[in-house]
Amino acid sequence: MLKHVFSEFKIGNCVIPNRFVVPAMVTNYCTADGYITERYIAYMAEKAKGGYGLLITEDYAVQEHGKGYTRIPGLWHDGQIEGNKKLTDEIHKYGSKVFCQMYHPGKQATLWSTGGVQPVAPSSIKDPLCQTQPKEISVEEIHQLVKDFGSAARRAK
């Protein structure tokens, strides 16, 4: 059993050194404008140092106002790449791999997390937990969101 846990496996072309995976967990250790901090790098590096084969980042915003939490990382502009490169290099030092979780919160955002911008969602129905009234997303906004996911993925790569 333990031999299997410590064996490597592949996801696509990525070889993961073992079967220990850190799932995405929100820390709010980044800046409100989506930049990686030394604290977040140290947090993730400790997990890599501890021997985890794969670390999955907390949810990365693909749009400046598309956040469910205030201090999460983002990849909505090129200025955010440098900190993420540093994070990735630090994780790779320990032989671990890192996957970036990207998202848009839809109705699970608050005016607090979006900087006062009304969230957009598939419908204008309030989320029972967040209680913010979202605006129904338009077709144009959907197309922009798709482009923003693509741009964020390019930056992550």
LOPASE-510621 format. One record per residue (C-alpha): residue number from 1; residue in three letters; chain; x, y, z. Coordinates in nm, 3 decimals. Layout:
N
resi resn chain c1 c2 c3
NUM ala A X Y Z
...
end
This chain:
157
resi resn chain c1 c2 c3
1 met A 0.000 0.000 0.000
2 leu A 0.263 0.258 0.099
3 lys A 0.474 0.170 -0.204
4 his A 0.183 0.285 -0.422
5 val A 0.146 0.611 -0.226
6 phe A 0.509 0.700 -0.288
7 ser A 0.507 0.605 -0.656
8 glu A 0.502 0.869 -0.926
9 phe A 0.210 0.918 -1.162
10 lys A 0.131 1.128 -1.466
11 ile A -0.135 1.385 -1.534
12 gly A -0.107 1.453 -1.904
13 asn A 0.264 1.508 -1.965
14 cys A 0.334 1.616 -1.605
15 val A 0.506 1.357 -1.386
16 ile A 0.403 1.393 -1.021
17 pro A 0.667 1.241 -0.788
18 asn A 0.419 1.085 -0.544
19 arg A 0.049 1.063 -0.464
20 phe A 0.045 1.327 -0.191
21 val A -0.162 1.623 -0.313
22 val A -0.243 1.952 -0.143
23 pro A -0.586 2.063 -0.265
24 ala A -0.671 2.427 -0.321
25 met A -0.721 2.612 0.008
26 val A -0.790 2.983 0.043
27 thr A -0.533 3.161 0.258
28 asn A -0.593 3.528 0.174
29 tyr A -0.213 3.571 0.198
30 cys A -0.185 3.771 -0.125
31 thr A -0.244 4.140 -0.187
32 ala A -0.584 4.289 -0.269
33 asp A -0.455 4.363 -0.619
34 gly A -0.372 3.996 -0.684
35 tyr A 0.003 3.991 -0.627
36 ile A 0.184 3.696 -0.472
37 thr A 0.345 3.773 -0.134
38 glu A 0.647 3.623 0.038
39 arg A 0.408 3.485 0.299
40 tyr A 0.216 3.290 0.034
41 ile A 0.539 3.163 -0.123
42 ala A 0.665 3.048 0.219
43 tyr A 0.331 2.878 0.293
44 met A 0.340 2.682 -0.033
45 ala A 0.715 2.611 -0.008
46 glu A 0.669 2.449 0.334
47 lys A 0.426 2.203 0.181
48 ala A 0.667 2.124 -0.103
49 lys A 0.951 2.092 0.147
50 gly A 0.733 1.850 0.345
51 gly A 0.726 1.615 0.047
52 tyr A 0.394 1.676 -0.126
53 gly A 0.413 1.577 -0.492
54 leu A 0.149 1.819 -0.617
55 leu A 0.031 2.151 -0.479
56 ile A -0.284 2.311 -0.619
57 thr A -0.301 2.686 -0.568
58 glu A -0.594 2.861 -0.413
59 asp A -0.843 3.010 -0.657
60 tyr A -0.680 3.262 -0.889
61 ala A -0.894 3.546 -1.017
62 val A -0.896 3.590 -1.393
63 gln A -1.059 3.934 -1.366
64 glu A -0.979 4.216 -1.127
65 his A -1.333 4.232 -0.988
66 gly A -1.414 3.863 -1.026
67 lys A -1.306 3.754 -0.680
68 gly A -1.480 3.568 -0.402
69 tyr A -1.216 3.677 -0.151
70 thr A -1.026 4.003 -0.125
71 arg A -0.665 3.886 -0.092
72 ile A -0.640 3.603 -0.343
73 pro A -0.384 3.582 -0.623
74 gly A -0.468 3.683 -0.974
75 leu A -0.346 3.643 -1.328
76 trp A -0.550 3.917 -1.495
77 his A -0.244 4.116 -1.606
78 asp A 0.117 4.051 -1.697
79 gly A 0.254 4.226 -1.388
80 gln A 0.136 3.930 -1.181
81 ile A 0.355 3.680 -1.368
82 glu A 0.682 3.756 -1.187
83 gly A 0.557 3.659 -0.839
84 asn A 0.404 3.341 -0.977
85 lys A 0.731 3.249 -1.145
86 lys A 0.906 3.293 -0.811
87 leu A 0.639 3.076 -0.642
88 thr A 0.676 2.804 -0.906
89 asp A 1.057 2.807 -0.888
90 glu A 1.042 2.773 -0.509
91 ile A 0.805 2.475 -0.529
92 his A 1.014 2.309 -0.801
93 lys A 1.326 2.334 -0.581
94 tyr A 1.178 2.054 -0.372
95 gly A 1.077 1.837 -0.667
96 ser A 0.707 1.915 -0.631
97 lys A 0.470 2.025 -0.907
98 val A 0.217 2.305 -0.892
99 phe A -0.117 2.341 -1.067
100 cys A -0.299 2.674 -1.082
101 gln A -0.670 2.677 -1.003
102 met A -0.840 2.962 -1.191
103 tyr A -1.199 3.067 -1.136
104 his A -1.471 3.326 -1.146
105 pro A -1.696 3.330 -0.838
106 gly A -2.022 3.427 -1.011
107 lys A -2.287 3.489 -0.745
108 gln A -2.052 3.367 -0.471
109 ala A -1.887 3.707 -0.454
110 thr A -1.955 4.000 -0.227
111 leu A -1.926 4.373 -0.285
112 trp A -1.644 4.357 -0.031
113 ser A -1.445 4.101 -0.234
114 thr A -1.506 4.270 -0.571
115 gly A -1.404 4.617 -0.459
116 gly A -1.763 4.742 -0.470
117 val A -1.836 4.615 -0.822
118 gln A -2.165 4.426 -0.857
119 pro A -2.088 4.058 -0.925
120 val A -2.209 3.893 -1.244
121 ala A -2.365 3.547 -1.255
122 pro A -2.576 3.330 -1.488
123 ser A -2.887 3.472 -1.320
124 ser A -2.963 3.757 -1.082
125 ile A -3.059 3.519 -0.801
126 lys A -2.881 3.594 -0.473
127 asp A -2.646 3.334 -0.332
128 pro A -2.794 3.216 0.001
129 leu A -2.460 3.257 0.177
130 cys A -2.310 3.573 0.025
131 gln A -2.641 3.761 -0.007
132 thr A -2.508 3.999 -0.273
133 gln A -2.743 4.070 -0.561
134 pro A -2.555 3.969 -0.877
135 lys A -2.627 4.112 -1.219
136 glu A -2.722 3.866 -1.491
137 ile A -2.415 3.829 -1.709
138 ser A -2.452 3.950 -2.067
139 val A -2.340 3.761 -2.377
140 glu A -2.063 4.018 -2.427
141 glu A -1.946 3.970 -2.067
142 ile A -1.943 3.591 -2.118
143 his A -1.722 3.631 -2.424
144 gln A -1.490 3.860 -2.226
145 leu A -1.476 3.613 -1.937
146 val A -1.379 3.332 -2.176
147 lys A -1.101 3.554 -2.319
148 asp A -0.987 3.641 -1.965
149 phe A -0.963 3.272 -1.871
150 gly A -0.753 3.214 -2.182
151 ser A -0.525 3.508 -2.105
152 ala A -0.485 3.395 -1.744
153 ala A -0.400 3.042 -1.860
154 arg A -0.135 3.185 -2.093
155 arg A 0.013 3.381 -1.803
156 ala A 0.009 3.072 -1.581
157 lys A 0.194 2.875 -1.845
end
